[in-house]
Each structure stands twice: as C-alpha cells, then as structure tokens.
Amino acid sequence: MRQYIEASRGHIAVEFLPAYAPELNPVEYLCGYWKQHELANVCPSEYWRLGAMARMALKKMKRKRKRLAPSCWKQAKV
C-alpha cells in the first residue's frame, strides 16, 4: 500500500485515525437519533423485523427530517 501511495505522487492523502473514534463517524449520530426517537422502545419478536423497522425509520427520516443526515456529517466534522 505504501508503494502505491508513493507512486501516486501526492494525488492520495493519507490520514491516520484513532482506533476507536465514534465522534468521527456520522453513522453513530444517526444511530443515536434512531435509538432515542425512531426506534425507542422497539422490541421486535424476530431479528429480521428489526432490519425492516430500521429501513422504515430511515425512509420516514428522509421524508420528515431531510436535514438530519447532513447535520450528522457536519457534527462529525467529516
């Protein structure tokens, strides 16, 4: 990998991130919102229902909270 990056002659920038940094991951902010709002107190009887409910929550969020996803990216400073 290092050889490939060096061969790119500066076209690829490498950033080293800490091993665990949820504050840098925008998905963590979305999941936090889901846990407190869209999926609060959800206890599906089957595992596949959780995936279906998460997809429905995401579609609802895209319709009603259009600025939420971009604000998660902004919060993560990515």
Residue pairs with C-beta under 8 A, 6 or more apart in sequence:
4 12
5 12
5 14
17 24
18 24
22 28
23 76
24 76
24 77
24 78
25 76
26 69
26 72
26 73
26 75
26 76
26 78
27 72
28 76
29 72
29 75
29 76
30 68
30 69
30 72
33 61
33 68
33 72
34 54
34 57
38 57
38 60
38 61
39 53
39 54
39 57
42 50
42 53
44 50
44 53
61 68
61 69
62 69
